[in-house]
Amino acid sequence: MRTHAVAIVGSGPSGFYAAGALLDAEDPPVRVDMFDRLATPWGLVRAGVAPDHPKIKSVSTQYEKIAAQPGFRFFGHVCLGEDVTVDELLERYDAVIYAVGSQTERRLGIPGEDRLGSLASVDFVGWYNGHPDYADLEPDLGASRAVVIGAGNVALDVARMLLLTEDELRGTDTADHAVDVLTASGVREVVVCGRRGPAEAAFTTTELRELDDLPGLAVVVDPAQVPDAAGDADLPKATRRNVELFRKWADRGDGTGDRRMEFRFLRSPVAILGDGEDGPVTGVELGINRLETDDEGRVRPVDTGERETLECGVLLRAVGYRGVALPGVPFDEATGTIPHTEGRIEGREREYVVGWIKRGPTGIIGTNRKDANETVRGLLADLAAGTREDATIASAEEVEQWLSQRCPDLVDLDGWEAIDAHERAAGQDGGRPRRKVVDRTAFMALVREQARAQ
């Protein structure tokens, strides 16, 4: 039985979990080539997880172990649709898995959304995490108050990052350019607005509890917006813990501290305000909601018609991520995902999908393991039952030669490891996990230096 070859497009958690499951297979045996348009792997673990959450980022050690297995190769700076096509991959591999995640934002669809100072969380998160696409963002953080729209962990991450002290930032792998701007920031108050109530918010309890560990941070909640304790018994365990935290903060009052994070519930943005049509953000108009339960038992916010205006100099939109269509791959515009049945792309042979581009931006990092295993089970079954046993596919050497011709800035696993070692060494003097390289030219200088040293 020959060894089958599978290409994985995308190198985030779902891609690595899929790679691990494939490499563990013995019947049939599989080798894996992983592609990414960036020079660096790990997806949102590197460019999405908040820098002050090193324990979450430590999952990357699992991916390093997968990458070290025989039969695994990494190829960075390879963009599907520009450098290579779907058809070219299918000519060279028995199967292709798309693991590209959700790469853009969900829009609010309200007036003023594109004003200067109104920022998508995906851009802001990428900026402080050193994603090359967002290194030149240059947010203006001179105002004393920022508003974050959203009630999930990403909203909480960006709110917290805006309020960390210089000492707290300098101990993380926050990109240098972001550390400088955040340290000089004038923001001392962040208001986090959610359209429903505390019981419906998507924050995890662990992330909420961390707020009490930040010295000098006052957490503020309006008691009138927190459900009465009499209803706690009817809530799921995790939800009850969240509500108890919000109730504790509400009972505490405004608290004391030189920085302030306020949660305002039952608030939906209806317009982002500023001077004229193109002036920068000066505030946000919020619609005040009430909650109603529909016939299917879902709690929904309903606009009461009441309005309030909240002044601010910067506004972060953190209402969710959305997938982007890949050239030559089916795409459902309504859901922002690739249509599939248990990971098999509908209407296509030998093409599969995992992760957020499969199921939408839901779950935590570990959710991707089960998701990837489902897809890989189907893929392996298809390989075992298929008619490609005698098919001619490109050898590993032929693939590498082909990519080297197509991609002059190709980064292989040795190149990434050279970048990784440089970043870790650069962070040691300051007691940081790493100091990130964010520029393609700098990436390639390190890769070429490593190649000359071999």
C-alpha positions in Angstrom: 0.0 0.0 0.0 1.5 3.3 -1.0 1.7 6.4 1.2 -1.0 8.9 0.3 -0.4 12.6 0.2 -2.7 15.2 1.7 -2.4 19.0 1.4 -3.7 21.2 4.2 -4.4 24.8 3.4 -4.1 26.8 6.6 -1.9 26.2 9.7 -4.0 27.1 12.6 -5.4 24.8 15.3 -7.8 22.9 13.1 -5.2 22.4 10.4 -2.7 21.0 12.9 -5.3 18.7 14.6 -6.2 17.4 11.1 -2.4 16.9 10.4 -1.9 15.0 13.6 -4.9 12.7 13.0 -3.6 12.0 9.4 -0.1 11.3 10.5 -1.3 8.9 13.2 -3.1 6.9 10.5 -1.6 3.5 9.5 -4.3 2.3 7.1 -3.8 4.0 4.8 -0.5 5.7 5.6 -0.4 9.5 4.9 2.1 12.2 4.5 1.0 15.9 5.0 2.1 19.1 3.4 0.7 22.2 5.2 0.5 25.5 3.4 0.0 29.0 4.8 0.0 32.4 3.1 2.1 33.8 6.1 5.6 32.8 7.0 4.5 31.7 10.4 2.1 28.9 11.5 -0.4 28.5 14.3 -3.1 30.8 13.1 -5.0 32.5 15.9 -2.9 30.9 18.5 -0.1 33.3 17.4 -2.2 36.1 16.0 -5.5 36.0 17.8 -5.1 34.8 21.4 -4.5 37.8 23.7 -0.8 38.2 24.6 -1.5 38.2 28.3 -2.8 34.6 28.0 0.4 32.6 27.6 -1.2 29.5 29.0 -3.6 29.4 26.1 -0.8 30.0 23.7 1.2 27.1 25.1 -1.0 24.8 23.1 1.5 25.5 20.3 3.8 22.9 21.9 1.3 20.3 20.7 1.6 21.7 17.2 5.4 21.6 17.4 5.2 17.9 18.2 3.0 17.2 15.2 5.3 19.2 13.0 8.3 17.1 14.2 6.7 13.8 13.0 8.0 12.1 9.9 5.9 12.9 6.9 5.1 16.5 7.9 6.2 19.5 5.9 5.3 23.2 6.3 5.4 25.7 3.4 4.8 29.4 4.3 4.3 32.3 1.9 2.1 30.2 -0.4 -1.2 31.9 -1.2 -4.0 29.8 -2.7 -5.4 31.6 -5.8 -2.2 33.6 -6.3 0.8 31.3 -6.1 -1.1 28.0 -6.6 -4.6 26.9 -7.6 -7.0 24.3 -6.3 -6.6 22.3 -9.5 -2.8 22.3 -9.2 -3.1 21.0 -5.7 -5.5 18.2 -6.7 -3.1 17.2 -9.5 -0.3 16.6 -6.9 -2.2 15.3 -3.9 -4.8 12.6 -3.1 -6.8 15.1 -1.1 -6.9 18.7 0.0 -8.2 20.0 3.3 -9.1 23.7 3.7 -8.4 25.0 7.3 -8.3 28.7 6.7 -10.6 29.9 9.6 -12.7 33.0 9.5 -10.5 35.9 8.3 -12.7 38.9 8.4 -15.3 40.7 10.6 -19.0 40.6 10.8 -20.4 44.1 10.0 -22.7 46.1 12.2 -24.4 47.7 9.2 -25.0 51.1 10.9 -24.2 54.7 9.9 -20.7 55.8 10.7 -19.2 52.3 10.9 -16.2 53.3 8.7 -15.3 56.5 10.5 -11.7 57.0 11.5 -11.4 55.5 15.0 -14.0 52.8 14.4 -12.0 49.6 14.3 -12.8 46.0 13.6 -11.6 43.8 16.4 -10.0 41.4 13.9 -7.8 44.3 12.8 -7.0 45.5 16.3 -6.2 42.0 17.6 -4.0 41.3 14.6 -2.2 44.7 15.2 -1.3 44.0 18.8 -0.4 40.4 18.0 2.0 41.3 15.2 0.1 40.0 12.3 1.9 41.3 9.2 -1.4 42.4 7.5 -2.1 44.8 10.4 1.3 46.0 11.5 0.7 49.5 10.0 -2.8 50.0 11.5 -1.7 53.0 13.7 -4.8 53.4 15.9 -5.3 56.7 17.6 -5.7 56.0 21.3 -5.4 59.5 22.6 -9.0 59.7 24.0 -9.7 58.8 27.6 -12.7 56.6 26.8 -13.1 53.7 24.4 -16.2 51.7 23.6 -16.2 48.0 22.7 -19.3 46.6 21.0 -19.7 42.9 21.7 -20.2 40.5 24.6 -17.8 37.6 23.9 -14.2 36.8 24.8 -12.8 38.8 21.9 -14.6 41.9 23.2 -13.2 41.3 26.6 -9.7 40.7 25.3 -9.5 44.0 23.4 -11.1 45.9 26.4 -8.5 44.4 28.7 -5.6 45.1 26.4 -6.5 48.7 26.2 -6.3 49.0 30.0 -3.1 47.0 30.8 -0.2 48.9 32.4 3.2 49.2 30.8 4.6 46.5 33.1 1.8 44.1 32.3 2.3 44.6 28.6 6.1 44.4 28.7 5.9 40.9 30.1 4.0 39.5 27.1 4.6 38.8 23.4 2.6 41.9 22.3 4.2 43.3 19.2 6.7 46.1 19.9 4.9 48.6 17.8 1.7 47.9 19.8 3.4 48.0 23.2 4.7 51.5 22.4 1.2 52.8 21.4 -0.7 51.1 24.2 1.8 52.4 26.8 1.3 55.9 25.6 -2.4 55.5 25.3 -4.8 58.0 27.0 -7.5 55.4 27.4 -8.4 55.0 31.1 -12.0 53.8 30.7 -13.5 51.1 28.5 -17.2 50.6 28.2 -18.2 47.1 26.9 -21.7 47.1 25.4 -23.8 43.9 24.8 -27.2 43.8 23.1 -28.6 41.2 25.5 -28.2 40.7 29.3 -25.5 39.2 31.5 -27.1 35.8 31.3 -26.9 35.8 27.5 -23.4 37.1 27.2 -20.8 34.8 25.7 -17.9 35.6 28.1 -16.2 32.6 29.7 -16.1 32.6 33.5 -12.3 32.2 33.5 -11.8 35.4 31.5 -14.2 37.4 33.6 -12.5 36.3 36.8 -9.2 37.5 35.5 -10.4 41.1 35.8 -10.3 40.9 39.6 -6.6 40.0 39.3 -5.7 43.3 37.5 -4.4 45.9 40.1 -6.0 49.3 39.9 -8.9 48.2 37.6 -12.4 49.1 38.8 -15.1 46.8 37.2 -18.5 48.6 37.0 -21.9 47.1 36.4 -25.4 48.7 36.8 -27.3 46.7 39.4 -30.5 47.3 37.5 -29.1 45.3 34.5 -28.3 42.1 36.5 -31.0 39.5 37.0 -32.3 38.8 40.5 -30.6 36.0 42.4 -33.9 34.2 42.7 -33.6 33.0 39.1 -30.0 31.6 39.4 -31.2 28.1 40.0 -32.7 27.9 36.5 -29.5 28.9 34.8 -26.8 26.6 33.4 -23.8 26.3 35.7 -21.4 28.4 33.6 -24.0 31.1 33.1 -24.9 31.2 36.8 -21.2 31.8 37.6 -21.0 34.7 35.2 -24.2 36.3 36.5 -22.8 35.9 40.1 -19.7 37.8 39.1 -21.6 40.6 37.5 -23.8 40.8 40.6 -20.7 41.0 42.8 -19.4 43.9 40.7 -22.8 45.6 40.7 -23.0 45.3 44.5 -19.5 46.8 44.9 -20.5 50.0 43.2 -18.1 52.1 41.1 -15.1 50.8 43.0 -11.7 52.5 43.0 -8.8 52.4 40.6 -7.0 54.5 38.0 -8.6 52.4 35.2 -12.2 51.5 34.7 -14.1 48.8 32.8 -17.8 49.2 32.6 -20.3 46.6 31.3 -23.5 48.0 29.8 -26.1 45.4 28.8 -29.3 45.7 26.8 -27.5 48.1 24.4 -27.2 48.0 20.6 -25.3 50.5 18.5 -27.5 52.4 16.1 -25.0 55.0 14.8 -21.4 55.8 15.3 -21.1 59.5 15.7 -18.6 62.1 14.5 -18.3 65.6 12.9 -19.7 65.6 9.4 -19.8 62.5 7.2 -16.0 61.7 7.4 -15.0 63.1 10.8 -13.4 60.8 13.4 -15.4 59.0 16.1 -16.7 61.2 18.9 -19.3 58.9 20.3 -21.9 56.2 19.7 -25.7 56.3 19.8 -27.1 53.2 21.6 -30.5 51.8 21.4 -31.9 50.5 24.7 -33.3 47.0 24.5 -35.7 44.8 26.5 -35.5 41.0 26.4 -38.3 38.8 25.0 -38.5 35.0 24.6 -39.8 33.8 21.2 -41.9 30.7 20.5 -38.8 28.5 20.3 -37.6 29.6 23.7 -34.8 31.9 22.4 -34.1 35.1 24.3 -34.0 38.0 21.9 -33.3 41.8 22.3 -36.1 44.1 21.2 -35.5 47.8 20.6 -37.6 49.9 23.0 -37.1 53.1 21.0 -35.2 54.7 23.8 -31.7 56.1 23.0 -28.6 57.2 24.9 -25.4 58.7 23.6 -22.0 57.7 24.9 -19.0 59.9 24.1 -15.8 58.1 23.1 -12.7 58.7 20.9 -12.3 55.1 19.7 -14.8 52.3 19.1 -14.0 48.6 18.7 -16.4 46.3 16.8 -16.2 42.8 18.3 -19.4 41.2 17.1 -17.9 38.1 15.5 -15.7 36.8 12.7 -16.7 35.7 9.2 -15.2 33.4 6.6 -13.9 34.5 3.3 -14.4 32.7 0.0 -11.4 30.8 -1.4 -10.7 31.0 -5.2 -12.1 27.9 -6.8 -13.8 26.6 -3.7 -17.6 26.5 -3.0 -18.8 29.1 -0.4 -22.0 29.9 1.4 -22.4 33.7 1.6 -25.2 33.4 4.1 -23.1 31.5 6.7 -19.6 32.5 5.7 -18.6 28.8 5.5 -17.8 26.1 2.9 -20.8 23.8 2.4 -20.1 20.3 3.5 -21.4 17.0 4.9 -19.3 15.9 7.9 -16.3 17.7 6.4 -16.7 16.4 2.8 -17.2 19.5 0.6 -20.6 19.2 -1.2 -20.4 18.5 -4.9 -16.6 18.0 -4.8 -14.3 14.9 -4.7 -11.2 14.8 -2.6 -11.8 18.2 -1.0 -12.5 18.6 2.7 -12.9 21.3 5.3 -12.1 21.8 9.0 -12.4 24.5 11.6 -14.2 27.8 11.5 -14.5 27.8 7.7 -16.4 24.5 8.2 -18.7 25.3 11.2 -18.5 29.0 11.7 -16.5 31.0 14.4 -17.7 29.0 17.4 -16.1 27.0 20.2 -12.6 27.2 21.8 -9.3 26.0 20.5 -9.9 22.5 21.7 -13.2 22.3 19.8 -11.2 22.0 16.6 -9.7 18.6 17.6 -13.1 16.9 17.5 -14.1 18.8 14.4 -10.8 17.8 12.6 -11.2 14.2 13.7 -14.6 14.0 12.1 -13.3 15.3 8.8 -10.2 13.0 8.8 -12.3 9.9 9.5 -14.2 10.5 6.4 -11.1 11.4 4.4 -9.3 8.2 5.4 -12.4 6.1 4.7 -12.5 7.7 1.2 -8.8 6.9 0.6 -9.2 3.3 1.8 -12.3 2.8 -0.5 -11.0 4.9 -3.4 -9.7 4.0 -6.8 -6.6 6.1 -6.7 -4.3 3.3 -5.5 -2.4 3.4 -8.8 -2.9 7.1 -9.4 0.2 9.1 -10.1 0.8 12.0 -7.7 3.8 14.3 -7.4 6.6 13.0 -5.2 7.7 15.1 -2.2 10.8 16.3 -4.1 8.7 17.3 -7.1 6.3 19.3 -5.0 9.2 21.2 -3.3 10.8 21.9 -6.7 7.5 23.2 -8.0 6.9 25.4 -5.0 10.4 26.8 -5.1 9.8 27.9 -8.7 6.4 29.5 -7.9 7.2 31.1 -4.6 10.6 32.9 -4.4 9.9 33.7 -0.7 9.0 30.2 0.2 9.5 29.4 4.0 9.8 25.7 4.9 9.8 24.2 8.4 13.5 25.0 8.9 12.9 28.6 8.0 10.0 28.9 10.4 12.1 27.3 13.2 14.8 29.9 12.5 12.2 32.7 12.8 10.9 31.1 16.0 14.4 30.8 17.6 15.2 34.4 16.7 12.0 35.7 18.3 12.4 33.7 21.5 16.0 34.7 21.8 15.1 38.4 21.2 12.6 38.3 24.1 14.9 36.8 26.7 16.6 40.0 27.8 13.3 41.6 28.6 11.8 38.5 30.2 9.3 38.1 27.4 8.2 34.9 25.6 9.3 36.3 22.3 9.6 39.6 20.3 7.7 39.1 17.1 9.0 39.8 13.6 6.2 41.4 11.7 7.8 42.3 8.3 8.1 40.0 5.3 11.5 41.3 4.4 12.7 40.6 8.0 11.2 37.1 7.8 13.1 36.3 4.6 16.4 37.7 6.0 16.2 35.2 8.8 15.2 32.4 6.5 18.1 33.1 4.1 20.6 33.4 7.0 19.4 30.0 8.2 19.8 28.5 4.7 23.4 29.9 4.4 24.3 28.4 7.8 23.3 24.9 6.7 
